[in-house]
Amino acid sequence: MFSQEVEITVPVGLHARPAMYFVQKASEFRSSIWLDFDDRRVNAKSLLGVLSLGIEQGAKVQIIAEGQDEETSVIRLAGLIKSNFKEEL
């Protein structure tokens, strides 16, 4: 299991388009990936799950992965968030 905390800096938070890109990127990995926020954990490959967290700008989330590409998946997803989704938008 590998995890990393990251702060959401995109102005709209993890809503709509950023959430969609995050889920799409998470779905590329073989590992099971979760997003922890505010004492809740959801499947990071589920758009409804991610949106249900209501993550706003400034929130800190934990990305957790378990599986054969766990470290790579967490590092790349954290990088996507840190770049304000610029590599995808």
Backbone atoms as SQL, in Angstrom:
CREATE TABLE atoms (id INTEGER PRIMARY KEY, chain TEXT, resi INTEGER, resn TEXT, atom TEXT, x REAL, y REAL, z REAL);
INSERT INTO atoms VALUES
  (1, 'A', 1, 'MET', 'N', 0.845, -1.173, 0.000),
  (2, 'A', 1, 'MET', 'CA', 0.000, 0.000, 0.000),
  (3, 'A', 1, 'MET', 'C', 0.891, 1.237, 0.000),
  (4, 'A', 2, 'PHE', 'N', 0.513, 2.221, -0.809),
  (5, 'A', 2, 'PHE', 'CA', 1.269, 3.461, -0.933),
  (6, 'A', 2, 'PHE', 'C', 0.277, 4.615, -0.920),
  (7, 'A', 3, 'SER', 'N', 0.630, 5.708, -0.225),
  (8, 'A', 3, 'SER', 'CA', -0.287, 6.844, -0.172),
  (9, 'A', 3, 'SER', 'C', 0.481, 8.154, -0.134),
  (10, 'A', 4, 'GLN', 'N', -0.233, 9.215, -0.455),
  (11, 'A', 4, 'GLN', 'CA', 0.344, 10.551, -0.427),
  (12, 'A', 4, 'GLN', 'C', -0.776, 11.562, -0.211),
  (13, 'A', 5, 'GLU', 'N', -0.492, 12.563, 0.616),
  (14, 'A', 5, 'GLU', 'CA', -1.454, 13.646, 0.819),
  (15, 'A', 5, 'GLU', 'C', -1.143, 14.763, -0.162),
  (16, 'A', 6, 'VAL', 'N', -2.186, 15.363, -0.701),
  (17, 'A', 6, 'VAL', 'CA', -2.014, 16.449, -1.663),
  (18, 'A', 6, 'VAL', 'C', -3.119, 17.484, -1.447),
  (19, 'A', 7, 'GLU', 'N', -2.775, 18.746, -1.663),
  (20, 'A', 7, 'GLU', 'CA', -3.747, 19.828, -1.510),
  (21, 'A', 7, 'GLU', 'C', -4.363, 20.158, -2.867),
  (22, 'A', 8, 'ILE', 'N', -5.664, 20.338, -2.874),
  (23, 'A', 8, 'ILE', 'CA', -6.376, 20.708, -4.090),
  (24, 'A', 8, 'ILE', 'C', -6.214, 22.218, -4.282),
  (25, 'A', 9, 'THR', 'N', -5.581, 22.624, -5.360),
  (26, 'A', 9, 'THR', 'CA', -5.337, 24.044, -5.590),
  (27, 'A', 9, 'THR', 'C', -6.135, 24.608, -6.762),
  (28, 'A', 10, 'VAL', 'N', -6.747, 23.758, -7.553),
  (29, 'A', 10, 'VAL', 'CA', -7.546, 24.234, -8.683),
  (30, 'A', 10, 'VAL', 'C', -8.752, 25.001, -8.123),
  (31, 'A', 11, 'PRO', 'N', -9.049, 26.186, -8.668),
  (32, 'A', 11, 'PRO', 'CA', -10.098, 27.047, -8.104),
  (33, 'A', 11, 'PRO', 'C', -11.477, 26.397, -7.937),
  (34, 'A', 12, 'VAL', 'N', -11.866, 25.504, -8.828),
  (35, 'A', 12, 'VAL', 'CA', -13.196, 24.891, -8.725),
  (36, 'A', 12, 'VAL', 'C', -13.197, 23.653, -7.834),
  (37, 'A', 13, 'GLY', 'N', -12.058, 23.307, -7.273),
  (38, 'A', 13, 'GLY', 'CA', -11.975, 22.106, -6.452),
  (39, 'A', 13, 'GLY', 'C', -11.978, 20.868, -7.327),
  (40, 'A', 14, 'LEU', 'N', -12.312, 19.744, -6.740),
  (41, 'A', 14, 'LEU', 'CA', -12.341, 18.485, -7.491),
  (42, 'A', 14, 'LEU', 'C', -13.783, 18.219, -7.924),
  (43, 'A', 15, 'HIS', 'N', -14.277, 19.087, -8.794),
  (44, 'A', 15, 'HIS', 'CA', -15.647, 19.011, -9.291),
  (45, 'A', 15, 'HIS', 'C', -15.624, 18.931, -10.812),
  (46, 'A', 16, 'ALA', 'N', -16.688, 18.447, -11.379),
  (47, 'A', 16, 'ALA', 'CA', -16.926, 18.409, -12.816),
  (48, 'A', 16, 'ALA', 'C', -15.709, 17.966, -13.625),
  (49, 'A', 17, 'ARG', 'N', -15.152, 18.863, -14.423),
  (50, 'A', 17, 'ARG', 'CA', -14.074, 18.483, -15.344),
  (51, 'A', 17, 'ARG', 'C', -12.824, 17.956, -14.634),
  (52, 'A', 18, 'PRO', 'N', -12.312, 18.632, -13.591),
  (53, 'A', 18, 'PRO', 'CA', -11.139, 18.067, -12.914),
  (54, 'A', 18, 'PRO', 'C', -11.397, 16.663, -12.352),
  (55, 'A', 19, 'ALA', 'N', -12.576, 16.445, -11.809),
  (56, 'A', 19, 'ALA', 'CA', -12.908, 15.119, -11.275),
  (57, 'A', 19, 'ALA', 'C', -12.931, 14.081, -12.390),
  (58, 'A', 20, 'MET', 'N', -13.483, 14.459, -13.528),
  (59, 'A', 20, 'MET', 'CA', -13.551, 13.536, -14.663),
  (60, 'A', 20, 'MET', 'C', -12.141, 13.139, -15.112),
  (61, 'A', 21, 'TYR', 'N', -11.232, 14.118, -15.229),
  (62, 'A', 21, 'TYR', 'CA', -9.865, 13.805, -15.627),
  (63, 'A', 21, 'TYR', 'C', -9.162, 12.953, -14.578),
  (64, 'A', 22, 'PHE', 'N', -9.401, 13.256, -13.318),
  (65, 'A', 22, 'PHE', 'CA', -8.787, 12.476, -12.242),
  (66, 'A', 22, 'PHE', 'C', -9.231, 11.010, -12.327),
  (67, 'A', 23, 'VAL', 'N', -10.521, 10.793, -12.495),
  (68, 'A', 23, 'VAL', 'CA', -11.071, 9.429, -12.578),
  (69, 'A', 23, 'VAL', 'C', -10.545, 8.712, -13.819),
  (70, 'A', 24, 'GLN', 'N', -10.489, 9.423, -14.935),
  (71, 'A', 24, 'GLN', 'CA', -9.958, 8.813, -16.164),
  (72, 'A', 24, 'GLN', 'C', -8.509, 8.375, -15.972),
  (73, 'A', 25, 'LYS', 'N', -7.714, 9.236, -15.358),
  (74, 'A', 25, 'LYS', 'CA', -6.305, 8.907, -15.122),
  (75, 'A', 25, 'LYS', 'C', -6.186, 7.734, -14.138),
  (76, 'A', 26, 'ALA', 'N', -6.979, 7.758, -13.068),
  (77, 'A', 26, 'ALA', 'CA', -6.955, 6.676, -12.077),
  (78, 'A', 26, 'ALA', 'C', -7.322, 5.337, -12.716),
  (79, 'A', 27, 'SER', 'N', -8.238, 5.378, -13.667),
  (80, 'A', 27, 'SER', 'CA', -8.702, 4.142, -14.317),
  (81, 'A', 27, 'SER', 'C', -7.648, 3.511, -15.213),
  (82, 'A', 28, 'GLU', 'N', -6.594, 4.246, -15.530),
  (83, 'A', 28, 'GLU', 'CA', -5.522, 3.706, -16.362),
  (84, 'A', 28, 'GLU', 'C', -4.615, 2.737, -15.600),
  (85, 'A', 29, 'PHE', 'N', -4.701, 2.749, -14.283),
  (86, 'A', 29, 'PHE', 'CA', -3.813, 1.929, -13.464),
  (87, 'A', 29, 'PHE', 'C', -4.495, 0.642, -13.036),
  (88, 'A', 30, 'ARG', 'N', -3.685, -0.376, -12.796),
  (89, 'A', 30, 'ARG', 'CA', -4.209, -1.676, -12.372),
  (90, 'A', 30, 'ARG', 'C', -4.539, -1.726, -10.880),
  (91, 'A', 31, 'SER', 'N', -3.844, -0.922, -10.107),
  (92, 'A', 31, 'SER', 'CA', -4.034, -0.931, -8.650),
  (93, 'A', 31, 'SER', 'C', -5.433, -0.458, -8.264),
  (94, 'A', 32, 'SER', 'N', -5.857, -0.884, -7.095),
  (95, 'A', 32, 'SER', 'CA', -7.056, -0.314, -6.488),
  (96, 'A', 32, 'SER', 'C', -6.647, 1.033, -5.921),
  (97, 'A', 33, 'ILE', 'N', -7.429, 2.060, -6.211),
  (98, 'A', 33, 'ILE', 'CA', -7.078, 3.414, -5.783),
  (99, 'A', 33, 'ILE', 'C', -8.261, 4.036, -5.071),
  (100, 'A', 34, 'TRP', 'N', -7.960, 4.683, -3.932),
  (101, 'A', 34, 'TRP', 'CA', -9.008, 5.340, -3.144),
  (102, 'A', 34, 'TRP', 'C', -8.617, 6.779, -2.890),
  (103, 'A', 35, 'LEU', 'N', -9.627, 7.575, -2.624),
  (104, 'A', 35, 'LEU', 'CA', -9.443, 8.964, -2.250),
  (105, 'A', 35, 'LEU', 'C', -10.067, 9.140, -0.878),
  (106, 'A', 36, 'ASP', 'N', -9.273, 9.599, 0.089),
  (107, 'A', 36, 'ASP', 'CA', -9.749, 9.845, 1.453),
  (108, 'A', 36, 'ASP', 'C', -9.898, 11.340, 1.670),
  (109, 'A', 37, 'PHE', 'N', -11.054, 11.739, 2.169),
  (110, 'A', 37, 'PHE', 'CA', -11.296, 13.136, 2.502),
  (111, 'A', 37, 'PHE', 'C', -12.374, 13.212, 3.569),
  (112, 'A', 38, 'ASP', 'N', -12.093, 13.968, 4.605),
  (113, 'A', 38, 'ASP', 'CA', -13.093, 14.236, 5.646),
  (114, 'A', 38, 'ASP', 'C', -13.675, 12.944, 6.220),
  (115, 'A', 39, 'ASP', 'N', -12.800, 12.012, 6.589),
  (116, 'A', 39, 'ASP', 'CA', -13.186, 10.724, 7.182),
  (117, 'A', 39, 'ASP', 'C', -14.041, 9.856, 6.264),
  (118, 'A', 40, 'ARG', 'N', -13.943, 10.077, 4.971),
  (119, 'A', 40, 'ARG', 'CA', -14.655, 9.241, 3.997),
  (120, 'A', 40, 'ARG', 'C', -13.659, 8.732, 2.976),
  (121, 'A', 41, 'ARG', 'N', -13.872, 7.528, 2.493),
  (122, 'A', 41, 'ARG', 'CA', -13.014, 6.917, 1.477),
  (123, 'A', 41, 'ARG', 'C', -13.892, 6.450, 0.323),
  (124, 'A', 42, 'VAL', 'N', -13.487, 6.859, -0.897),
  (125, 'A', 42, 'VAL', 'CA', -14.231, 6.436, -2.082),
  (126, 'A', 42, 'VAL', 'C', -13.264, 5.850, -3.104),
  (127, 'A', 43, 'ASN', 'N', -13.817, 5.080, -4.009),
  (128, 'A', 43, 'ASN', 'CA', -13.067, 4.514, -5.115),
  (129, 'A', 43, 'ASN', 'C', -12.695, 5.662, -6.060),
  (130, 'A', 44, 'ALA', 'N', -11.408, 5.869, -6.288),
  (131, 'A', 44, 'ALA', 'CA', -10.949, 6.965, -7.143),
  (132, 'A', 44, 'ALA', 'C', -11.255, 6.728, -8.613),
  (133, 'A', 45, 'LYS', 'N', -11.747, 5.550, -8.950),
  (134, 'A', 45, 'LYS', 'CA', -12.107, 5.247, -10.328),
  (135, 'A', 45, 'LYS', 'C', -13.605, 5.447, -10.563),
  (136, 'A', 46, 'SER', 'N', -14.293, 5.977, -9.565),
  (137, 'A', 46, 'SER', 'CA', -15.734, 6.221, -9.647),
  (138, 'A', 46, 'SER', 'C', -16.007, 7.720, -9.650),
  (139, 'A', 47, 'LEU', 'N', -16.531, 8.232, -10.760),
  (140, 'A', 47, 'LEU', 'CA', -16.821, 9.659, -10.851),
  (141, 'A', 47, 'LEU', 'C', -17.841, 10.081, -9.794),
  (142, 'A', 48, 'LEU', 'N', -18.894, 9.302, -9.626),
  (143, 'A', 48, 'LEU', 'CA', -19.890, 9.656, -8.613),
  (144, 'A', 48, 'LEU', 'C', -19.294, 9.641, -7.214),
  (145, 'A', 49, 'GLY', 'N', -18.409, 8.691, -6.958),
  (146, 'A', 49, 'GLY', 'CA', -17.755, 8.629, -5.661),
  (147, 'A', 49, 'GLY', 'C', -16.915, 9.859, -5.397),
  (148, 'A', 50, 'VAL', 'N', -16.109, 10.242, -6.367),
  (149, 'A', 50, 'VAL', 'CA', -15.242, 11.407, -6.215),
  (150, 'A', 50, 'VAL', 'C', -16.086, 12.675, -6.057),
  (151, 'A', 51, 'LEU', 'N', -17.096, 12.833, -6.894),
  (152, 'A', 51, 'LEU', 'CA', -17.951, 14.013, -6.802),
  (153, 'A', 51, 'LEU', 'C', -18.701, 14.080, -5.472),
  (154, 'A', 52, 'SER', 'N', -19.046, 12.922, -4.921),
  (155, 'A', 52, 'SER', 'CA', -19.804, 12.890, -3.665),
  (156, 'A', 52, 'SER', 'C', -19.022, 13.452, -2.481),
  (157, 'A', 53, 'LEU', 'N', -17.701, 13.542, -2.623),
  (158, 'A', 53, 'LEU', 'CA', -16.884, 14.074, -1.535),
  (159, 'A', 53, 'LEU', 'C', -16.984, 15.597, -1.428),
  (160, 'A', 54, 'GLY', 'N', -17.383, 16.268, -2.490),
  (161, 'A', 54, 'GLY', 'CA', -17.523, 17.723, -2.461),
  (162, 'A', 54, 'GLY', 'C', -16.229, 18.441, -2.116),
  (163, 'A', 55, 'ILE', 'N', -15.151, 18.046, -2.735),
  (164, 'A', 55, 'ILE', 'CA', -13.826, 18.585, -2.407),
  (165, 'A', 55, 'ILE', 'C', -13.643, 19.958, -3.042),
  (166, 'A', 56, 'GLU', 'N', -13.337, 20.944, -2.212),
  (167, 'A', 56, 'GLU', 'CA', -13.155, 22.316, -2.672),
  (168, 'A', 56, 'GLU', 'C', -11.683, 22.713, -2.652),
  (169, 'A', 57, 'GLN', 'N', -11.385, 23.848, -3.273),
  (170, 'A', 57, 'GLN', 'CA', -10.025, 24.378, -3.293),
  (171, 'A', 57, 'GLN', 'C', -9.515, 24.540, -1.860),
  (172, 'A', 58, 'GLY', 'N', -8.276, 24.135, -1.641),
  (173, 'A', 58, 'GLY', 'CA', -7.655, 24.229, -0.327),
  (174, 'A', 58, 'GLY', 'C', -7.776, 22.972, 0.511),
  (175, 'A', 59, 'ALA', 'N', -8.622, 22.048, 0.096),
  (176, 'A', 59, 'ALA', 'CA', -8.797, 20.792, 0.836),
  (177, 'A', 59, 'ALA', 'C', -7.568, 19.908, 0.652),
  (178, 'A', 60, 'LYS', 'N', -7.259, 19.130, 1.672),
  (179, 'A', 60, 'LYS', 'CA', -6.177, 18.153, 1.579),
  (180, 'A', 60, 'LYS', 'C', -6.801, 16.770, 1.509),
  (181, 'A', 61, 'VAL', 'N', -6.382, 16.015, 0.510),
  (182, 'A', 61, 'VAL', 'CA', -6.902, 14.667, 0.301),
  (183, 'A', 61, 'VAL', 'C', -5.760, 13.672, 0.349),
  (184, 'A', 62, 'GLN', 'N', -6.082, 12.456, 0.664),
  (185, 'A', 62, 'GLN', 'CA', -5.111, 11.363, 0.695),
  (186, 'A', 62, 'GLN', 'C', -5.423, 10.447, -0.486),
  (187, 'A', 63, 'ILE', 'N', -4.424, 10.212, -1.327),
  (188, 'A', 63, 'ILE', 'CA', -4.554, 9.253, -2.421),
  (189, 'A', 63, 'ILE', 'C', -3.886, 7.967, -1.949),
  (190, 'A', 64, 'ILE', 'N', -4.623, 6.876, -2.005),
  (191, 'A', 64, 'ILE', 'CA', -4.133, 5.585, -1.504),
  (192, 'A', 64, 'ILE', 'C', -4.269, 4.552, -2.624),
  (193, 'A', 65, 'ALA', 'N', -3.242, 3.757, -2.824),
  (194, 'A', 65, 'ALA', 'CA', -3.299, 2.715, -3.840),
  (195, 'A', 65, 'ALA', 'C', -2.709, 1.429, -3.301),
  (196, 'A', 66, 'GLU', 'N', -3.239, 0.340, -3.811),
  (197, 'A', 66, 'GLU', 'CA', -2.716, -0.983, -3.466),
  (198, 'A', 66, 'GLU', 'C', -2.755, -1.850, -4.712),
  (199, 'A', 67, 'GLY', 'N', -1.592, -2.390, -5.063),
  (200, 'A', 67, 'GLY', 'CA', -1.509, -3.236, -6.246),
  (201, 'A', 67, 'GLY', 'C', -0.157, -3.116, -6.901),
  (202, 'A', 68, 'GLN', 'N', -0.032, -3.686, -8.089),
  (203, 'A', 68, 'GLN', 'CA', 1.268, -3.795, -8.727),
  (204, 'A', 68, 'GLN', 'C', 1.865, -2.457, -9.168),
  (205, 'A', 69, 'ASP', 'N', 1.046, -1.453, -9.444),
  (206, 'A', 69, 'ASP', 'CA', 1.583, -0.147, -9.845),
  (207, 'A', 69, 'ASP', 'C', 1.176, 0.953, -8.858),
  (208, 'A', 70, 'GLU', 'N', 1.076, 0.573, -7.580),
  (209, 'A', 70, 'GLU', 'CA', 0.571, 1.491, -6.557),
  (210, 'A', 70, 'GLU', 'C', 1.391, 2.768, -6.433),
  (211, 'A', 71, 'GLU', 'N', 2.698, 2.659, -6.391),
  (212, 'A', 71, 'GLU', 'CA', 3.531, 3.853, -6.208),
  (213, 'A', 71, 'GLU', 'C', 3.435, 4.782, -7.413),
  (214, 'A', 72, 'THR', 'N', 3.531, 4.222, -8.592),
  (215, 'A', 72, 'THR', 'CA', 3.430, 5.017, -9.819),
  (216, 'A', 72, 'THR', 'C', 2.084, 5.710, -9.910),
  (217, 'A', 73, 'SER', 'N', 1.013, 4.997, -9.596),
  (218, 'A', 73, 'SER', 'CA', -0.321, 5.589, -9.708),
  (219, 'A', 73, 'SER', 'C', -0.498, 6.765, -8.755),
  (220, 'A', 74, 'VAL', 'N', -0.067, 6.620, -7.529),
  (221, 'A', 74, 'VAL', 'CA', -0.212, 7.706, -6.551),
  (222, 'A', 74, 'VAL', 'C', 0.628, 8.913, -6.960),
  (223, 'A', 75, 'ILE', 'N', 1.853, 8.672, -7.376),
  (224, 'A', 75, 'ILE', 'CA', 2.735, 9.776, -7.771),
  (225, 'A', 75, 'ILE', 'C', 2.169, 10.527, -8.973),
  (226, 'A', 76, 'ARG', 'N', 1.668, 9.813, -9.948),
  (227, 'A', 76, 'ARG', 'CA', 1.118, 10.476, -11.143),
  (228, 'A', 76, 'ARG', 'C', -0.187, 11.202, -10.849),
  (229, 'A', 77, 'LEU', 'N', -1.046, 10.615, -10.023),
  (230, 'A', 77, 'LEU', 'CA', -2.297, 11.289, -9.676),
  (231, 'A', 77, 'LEU', 'C', -2.038, 12.525, -8.826),
  (232, 'A', 78, 'ALA', 'N', -1.096, 12.432, -7.916),
  (233, 'A', 78, 'ALA', 'CA', -0.728, 13.597, -7.111),
  (234, 'A', 78, 'ALA', 'C', -0.142, 14.685, -8.012),
  (235, 'A', 79, 'GLY', 'N', 0.661, 14.297, -8.982),
  (236, 'A', 79, 'GLY', 'CA', 1.220, 15.252, -9.936),
  (237, 'A', 79, 'GLY', 'C', 0.150, 15.940, -10.764),
  (238, 'A', 80, 'LEU', 'N', -0.862, 15.193, -11.143),
  (239, 'A', 80, 'LEU', 'CA', -1.981, 15.761, -11.890),
  (240, 'A', 80, 'LEU', 'C', -2.674, 16.841, -11.069),
  (241, 'A', 81, 'ILE', 'N', -2.903, 16.560, -9.808),
  (242, 'A', 81, 'ILE', 'CA', -3.547, 17.534, -8.927),
  (243, 'A', 81, 'ILE', 'C', -2.648, 18.746, -8.717),
  (244, 'A', 82, 'LYS', 'N', -1.367, 18.498, -8.449),
  (245, 'A', 82, 'LYS', 'CA', -0.427, 19.604, -8.198),
  (246, 'A', 82, 'LYS', 'C', -0.266, 20.519, -9.408),
  (247, 'A', 83, 'SER', 'N', -0.463, 19.983, -10.599),
  (248, 'A', 83, 'SER', 'CA', -0.332, 20.792, -11.823),
  (249, 'A', 83, 'SER', 'C', -1.622, 21.529, -12.148),
  (250, 'A', 84, 'ASN', 'N', -2.604, 21.440, -11.248),
  (251, 'A', 84, 'ASN', 'CA', -3.940, 22.022, -11.499),
  (252, 'A', 84, 'ASN', 'C', -4.552, 21.460, -12.778),
  (253, 'A', 85, 'PHE', 'N', -4.242, 20.212, -13.075),
  (254, 'A', 85, 'PHE', 'CA', -4.790, 19.485, -14.208),
  (255, 'A', 85, 'PHE', 'C', -4.360, 20.088, -15.545),
  (256, 'A', 86, 'LYS', 'N', -3.289, 20.848, -15.553),
  (257, 'A', 86, 'LYS', 'CA', -2.816, 21.507, -16.766),
  (258, 'A', 86, 'LYS', 'C', -2.346, 20.518, -17.816),
  (259, 'A', 87, 'GLU', 'N', -1.806, 19.375, -17.397),
  (260, 'A', 87, 'GLU', 'CA', -1.334, 18.420, -18.389),
  (261, 'A', 87, 'GLU', 'C', -2.486, 17.766, -19.132),
  (262, 'A', 88, 'GLU', 'N', -3.685, 17.866, -18.593),
  (263, 'A', 88, 'GLU', 'CA', -4.838, 17.242, -19.232),
  (264, 'A', 88, 'GLU', 'C', -5.761, 18.253, -19.900),
  (265, 'A', 89, 'LEU', 'N', -5.818, 19.464, -19.392),
  (266, 'A', 89, 'LEU', 'CA', -6.815, 20.417, -19.911),
  (267, 'A', 89, 'LEU', 'C', -6.319, 21.166, -21.116);
